[in-house]
Amino acid sequence: MTQETELKSLLTEQRFGLSVNRDILLAQARECANGYARATEGIAVISDFQNNECHIYSGKFGQNVMNLPEYMIDRNSAFEDIVFSHVKEDELVGRHVMELRFFNFIKGLSVKEKANFSASYILSFYRTGTSEKVKILHTMRYFSCCDNGSVLLGLCTYVPYTVSHNQQNGIIVNLLTGETVGRDIYEASDRKILSRRQLEILSLLAKGVSSKQIADNLNISIYTVNRHRQDILAALKVANTAAAVEIALRLDLI
Protein backbone atom coordinates (compact mmCIF):
# COMPACT_ATOMS: atom_id res chain seq x y z
CA MET A 1 0.00 0.00 0.00
CA THR A 2 3.04 2.27 0.35
CA GLN A 3 3.42 2.43 -3.40
CA GLU A 4 -0.28 3.32 -3.69
CA THR A 5 0.48 6.33 -1.49
CA GLU A 6 3.37 7.28 -3.77
CA LEU A 7 1.12 7.01 -6.81
CA LYS A 8 -1.57 9.18 -5.24
CA SER A 9 0.94 11.99 -4.79
CA LEU A 10 1.13 12.30 -8.59
CA LEU A 11 -2.32 13.85 -8.50
CA THR A 12 -2.70 15.41 -5.04
CA GLU A 13 0.65 17.24 -5.16
CA GLN A 14 0.15 18.89 -8.54
CA ARG A 15 0.55 22.64 -8.88
CA PHE A 16 -3.10 23.55 -9.25
CA GLY A 17 -3.94 26.57 -11.34
CA LEU A 18 -6.85 28.90 -10.75
CA SER A 19 -10.31 27.69 -11.78
CA VAL A 20 -13.11 30.20 -11.42
CA ASN A 21 -15.70 27.53 -12.20
CA ARG A 22 -14.36 24.99 -9.73
CA ASP A 23 -17.53 24.67 -7.62
CA ILE A 24 -19.68 24.38 -10.74
CA LEU A 25 -17.39 21.71 -12.20
CA LEU A 26 -17.48 19.73 -8.96
CA ALA A 27 -21.28 19.92 -8.80
CA GLN A 28 -21.57 18.75 -12.41
CA ALA A 29 -19.13 15.90 -11.81
CA ARG A 30 -20.99 14.75 -8.70
CA GLU A 31 -24.27 14.81 -10.61
CA CYS A 32 -22.73 12.61 -13.33
CA ALA A 33 -21.37 10.15 -10.76
CA ASN A 34 -24.70 9.94 -8.98
CA GLY A 35 -26.50 9.33 -12.28
CA TYR A 36 -24.02 6.63 -13.28
CA ALA A 37 -24.41 4.77 -9.99
CA ARG A 38 -28.19 4.90 -10.25
CA ALA A 39 -28.29 3.85 -13.91
CA THR A 40 -25.85 0.93 -13.62
CA GLU A 41 -26.27 0.03 -9.91
CA GLY A 42 -22.47 0.19 -9.85
CA ILE A 43 -20.07 2.50 -8.02
CA ALA A 44 -18.93 5.95 -9.14
CA VAL A 45 -16.29 8.04 -7.40
CA ILE A 46 -15.40 11.70 -7.92
CA SER A 47 -11.86 12.42 -6.76
CA ASP A 48 -11.21 16.04 -5.81
CA PHE A 49 -7.42 16.14 -6.06
CA GLN A 50 -7.03 19.75 -4.96
CA ASN A 51 -8.97 19.26 -1.70
CA ASN A 52 -7.77 15.65 -1.31
CA GLU A 53 -11.26 14.25 -0.76
CA CYS A 54 -13.63 11.98 -2.68
CA HIS A 55 -17.37 11.56 -3.19
CA ILE A 56 -18.57 7.94 -3.49
CA TYR A 57 -21.93 7.03 -4.99
CA SER A 58 -23.13 3.46 -4.88
CA GLY A 59 -25.98 1.57 -6.52
CA LYS A 60 -27.30 -1.76 -5.32
CA PHE A 61 -24.17 -3.65 -6.40
CA GLY A 62 -21.88 -1.62 -4.17
CA GLN A 63 -24.39 -1.68 -1.35
CA ASN A 64 -24.75 -5.47 -1.50
CA VAL A 65 -21.14 -6.47 -2.21
CA MET A 66 -19.33 -3.89 -0.07
CA ASN A 67 -21.99 -2.63 2.32
CA LEU A 68 -21.51 0.90 0.98
CA PRO A 69 -24.10 3.61 1.59
CA GLU A 70 -25.79 5.30 -1.36
CA TYR A 71 -23.48 8.29 -0.83
CA MET A 72 -20.50 9.06 1.32
CA ILE A 73 -17.66 11.56 1.36
CA ASP A 74 -14.14 10.81 2.51
CA ARG A 75 -12.49 14.07 3.53
CA ASN A 76 -9.17 12.37 4.27
CA SER A 77 -8.36 11.04 0.80
CA ALA A 78 -9.08 11.80 -2.85
CA PHE A 79 -9.02 8.05 -3.45
CA GLU A 80 -11.64 5.43 -2.69
CA ASP A 81 -9.63 3.42 -0.16
CA ILE A 82 -12.81 1.78 1.15
CA VAL A 83 -13.29 0.29 -2.34
CA PHE A 84 -9.64 -0.71 -2.80
CA SER A 85 -9.78 -2.61 0.50
CA HIS A 86 -11.88 -5.23 -1.32
CA VAL A 87 -9.26 -5.76 -4.06
CA LYS A 88 -6.54 -8.42 -4.07
CA GLU A 89 -3.22 -6.76 -3.28
CA ASP A 90 -1.42 -8.19 -6.31
CA GLU A 91 -4.13 -6.75 -8.57
CA LEU A 92 -3.56 -3.32 -7.07
CA VAL A 93 -0.08 -3.52 -8.62
CA GLY A 94 -1.68 -3.93 -12.03
CA ARG A 95 -3.92 -0.98 -11.35
CA HIS A 96 -0.85 1.01 -10.25
CA VAL A 97 0.76 0.29 -13.62
CA MET A 98 -2.39 1.33 -15.48
CA GLU A 99 -2.79 4.65 -13.66
CA LEU A 100 0.92 5.48 -13.95
CA ARG A 101 0.75 4.71 -17.66
CA PHE A 102 -2.48 6.71 -18.09
CA PHE A 103 -1.14 9.73 -16.18
CA ASN A 104 2.02 9.86 -18.31
CA PHE A 105 0.02 9.43 -21.52
CA ILE A 106 -2.36 12.23 -20.56
CA LYS A 107 0.51 14.48 -19.50
CA GLY A 108 1.59 14.79 -23.14
CA LEU A 109 -1.82 16.01 -24.35
CA SER A 110 -3.26 19.52 -24.52
CA VAL A 111 -5.63 20.71 -21.78
CA LYS A 112 -8.62 20.32 -24.12
CA GLU A 113 -7.68 16.74 -25.01
CA LYS A 114 -7.02 15.40 -21.51
CA ALA A 115 -10.69 14.67 -20.71
CA ASN A 116 -11.22 12.83 -24.01
CA PHE A 117 -9.66 9.58 -22.81
CA SER A 118 -10.41 6.89 -20.28
CA ALA A 119 -8.48 3.87 -19.04
CA SER A 120 -9.98 0.54 -17.99
CA TYR A 121 -8.74 -2.38 -15.96
CA ILE A 122 -10.25 -5.65 -14.71
CA LEU A 123 -10.15 -6.23 -10.94
CA SER A 124 -11.37 -8.96 -8.63
CA PHE A 125 -13.39 -7.79 -5.63
CA TYR A 126 -14.06 -9.78 -2.48
CA ARG A 127 -17.59 -9.69 -1.15
CA THR A 128 -17.68 -8.24 2.36
CA GLY A 129 -16.99 -10.92 4.96
CA THR A 130 -16.38 -13.73 2.41
CA SER A 131 -13.66 -15.15 0.16
CA GLU A 132 -15.99 -15.00 -2.85
CA LYS A 133 -14.58 -12.96 -5.74
CA VAL A 134 -16.46 -10.84 -8.27
CA LYS A 135 -14.90 -9.59 -11.52
CA ILE A 136 -15.16 -5.82 -11.90
CA LEU A 137 -14.60 -3.44 -14.81
CA HIS A 138 -12.77 -0.45 -13.33
CA THR A 139 -12.63 2.69 -15.49
CA MET A 140 -10.80 5.92 -14.75
CA ARG A 141 -11.06 9.30 -16.41
CA TYR A 142 -9.70 12.75 -15.65
CA PHE A 143 -12.89 14.80 -15.59
CA SER A 144 -11.74 18.42 -15.29
CA CYS A 145 -8.41 20.21 -15.68
CA CYS A 146 -7.07 23.61 -14.70
CA ASP A 147 -5.74 26.02 -17.31
CA ASN A 148 -2.17 25.02 -16.47
CA GLY A 149 -2.92 21.37 -17.30
CA SER A 150 -3.13 20.01 -13.76
CA VAL A 151 -5.95 17.51 -13.21
CA LEU A 152 -8.61 18.91 -10.90
CA LEU A 153 -11.21 16.13 -10.78
CA GLY A 154 -11.17 12.43 -11.60
CA LEU A 155 -14.01 9.97 -12.18
CA CYS A 156 -13.65 6.26 -11.40
CA THR A 157 -16.41 3.73 -11.97
CA TYR A 158 -16.90 0.08 -11.03
CA VAL A 159 -19.43 -2.35 -12.50
CA PRO A 160 -19.62 -6.18 -12.58
CA TYR A 161 -17.75 -7.71 -15.52
CA THR A 162 -19.00 -11.08 -16.70
CA VAL A 163 -17.86 -11.15 -20.35
CA SER A 164 -15.06 -13.54 -21.30
CA HIS A 165 -11.94 -11.41 -21.39
CA ASN A 166 -9.20 -12.45 -23.82
CA GLN A 167 -7.62 -9.11 -24.61
CA GLN A 168 -4.85 -7.25 -22.85
CA ASN A 169 -5.93 -6.22 -19.37
CA GLY A 170 -5.63 -2.47 -19.35
CA ILE A 171 -6.58 -0.19 -22.23
CA ILE A 172 -6.84 3.52 -23.00
CA VAL A 173 -9.79 4.67 -25.12
CA ASN A 174 -10.56 7.88 -26.99
CA LEU A 175 -14.08 8.70 -25.77
CA LEU A 176 -14.80 10.93 -28.77
CA THR A 177 -14.02 8.34 -31.44
CA GLY A 178 -14.40 5.06 -29.56
CA GLU A 179 -10.97 4.03 -30.78
CA THR A 180 -8.52 2.17 -28.54
CA VAL A 181 -5.14 3.90 -28.24
CA GLY A 182 -2.53 1.75 -29.95
CA ARG A 183 -0.09 -0.09 -27.71
CA ASP A 184 2.82 1.51 -29.58
CA ILE A 185 1.53 5.00 -28.68
CA TYR A 186 1.23 4.56 -24.93
CA GLU A 187 4.38 2.45 -24.80
CA ALA A 188 6.19 5.47 -26.29
CA SER A 189 4.93 7.41 -23.24
CA ASP A 190 6.04 4.57 -20.97
CA ARG A 191 9.59 4.79 -22.30
CA LYS A 192 9.79 8.45 -21.27
CA ILE A 193 9.21 7.64 -17.61
CA LEU A 194 12.84 6.61 -17.04
CA SER A 195 16.02 7.83 -18.70
CA ARG A 196 18.35 5.46 -20.56
CA ARG A 197 20.80 5.50 -17.64
CA GLN A 198 18.03 4.81 -15.13
CA LEU A 199 16.84 1.85 -17.21
CA GLU A 200 20.40 0.56 -17.39
CA ILE A 201 20.80 0.74 -13.62
CA LEU A 202 17.36 -0.75 -12.90
CA SER A 203 18.10 -3.65 -15.26
CA LEU A 204 21.26 -4.40 -13.31
CA LEU A 205 19.44 -4.11 -9.99
CA ALA A 206 16.86 -6.58 -11.30
CA LYS A 207 19.69 -9.06 -11.85
CA GLY A 208 20.85 -8.67 -8.26
CA VAL A 209 23.90 -6.53 -9.01
CA SER A 210 24.93 -4.37 -6.03
CA SER A 211 25.24 -0.60 -6.16
CA LYS A 212 29.02 -0.84 -5.80
CA GLN A 213 29.26 -3.30 -8.68
CA ILE A 214 27.04 -1.09 -10.81
CA ALA A 215 29.26 1.91 -10.05
CA ASP A 216 32.36 -0.07 -11.04
CA ASN A 217 30.75 -1.48 -14.21
CA LEU A 218 29.46 1.90 -15.41
CA ASN A 219 32.52 3.85 -14.22
CA ILE A 220 30.44 6.20 -12.06
CA SER A 221 30.42 6.94 -8.34
CA ILE A 222 28.29 4.96 -5.91
CA TYR A 223 26.74 8.31 -4.94
CA THR A 224 25.53 8.71 -8.54
CA VAL A 225 24.12 5.18 -8.53
CA ASN A 226 22.21 5.84 -5.32
CA ARG A 227 20.89 9.13 -6.68
CA HIS A 228 19.63 7.33 -9.78
CA ARG A 229 18.00 4.70 -7.56
CA GLN A 230 16.06 7.35 -5.66
CA ASP A 231 15.03 9.04 -8.92
CA ILE A 232 13.80 5.69 -10.24
CA LEU A 233 11.62 5.15 -7.16
CA ALA A 234 10.20 8.66 -7.50
CA ALA A 235 9.47 8.26 -11.22
CA LEU A 236 7.69 4.93 -10.77
CA LYS A 237 5.96 6.10 -7.57
CA VAL A 238 7.12 3.16 -5.47
CA ALA A 239 8.87 2.82 -2.12
CA ASN A 240 11.58 0.24 -2.79
CA THR A 241 13.69 -1.37 -5.50
CA ALA A 242 11.73 -4.63 -5.58
CA ALA A 243 8.53 -2.74 -6.36
CA ALA A 244 10.34 -0.65 -8.99
CA VAL A 245 11.53 -3.81 -10.73
CA GLU A 246 8.01 -5.28 -10.71
CA ILE A 247 6.43 -2.12 -12.13
CA ALA A 248 9.15 -1.77 -14.79
CA LEU A 249 8.69 -5.40 -15.84
CA ARG A 250 4.94 -4.90 -16.21
CA LEU A 251 5.59 -1.81 -18.29
CA ASP A 252 8.05 -3.83 -20.42
CA LEU A 253 10.79 -1.32 -19.66
CA ILE A 254 13.34 -3.96 -18.64
Phi, psi and omega in degrees: 000343178298318180291333173297321178297318179298318180295319181300327182296338175306321186261322184280341182254021175292162173270098186283132176274176179286143177219103185292339182258021188303312182297323179293317180298319180294318179297319179295318181296317179296322178296319178296316180297317179298316179296321179296314181298320180290320184287325185255348188064013179270207181237137177227133185233127171260119178262120177262096187290327181292319180267357180053054176213161181223153179246122185246122177248137185225131172274196185296328179299308180296325180291322182280319185279322186242002182058036179277150173283170178299326179211140172209156176237134175252108183274004180254353183202141176279359185240146188279069183300328180295331176281315182297336180295346179264001184259142176300139186298321181293333178284336175295332176295317177298320177295322177303313179300315182296315182289323176298315179297315182296316181300316181289329175293313181295326183303330182274001181261163176288164181302319182293331184274338189303323184276002183273359185235153173225159177234142183233151180210148179262128180237159172250123178258145171266134173294143181306126175077008180225173175259008180286134182253146177233130177285135184232138170268114181255123181237137179236146180209141175270113195277319182218145180231151175281168181298333181275001177098349179291146183275121184271313184229144176235152177236123174241139179231155181220123175222154178302145182232110185245355182285142176301130189243107182246356182268175178301134180277103180123105182224157174242131186236139172278113186289341180279326184251342184079003183275141175278134179293129182299143180304323182296329182288310182283338174291331175296323175291320178304317185291348178271352183294319180241147177283168180300319180293319179297320178295321179297315181290318181294324177298319179291320177298323179296334180271001178088013180284134182285163179299321180295318178295322178297316179301316180294316182294323184263359179059046175229168181283155177294332175299316179296321178299312182295325177294317177298322180298317179293322179293324178296314179300319181293319182292324181268357178058051177230171187255346182210170185294322180301317179293323179297318179296316181297316180294317180297322178295318180292334176273000182059037179272332178228000000 
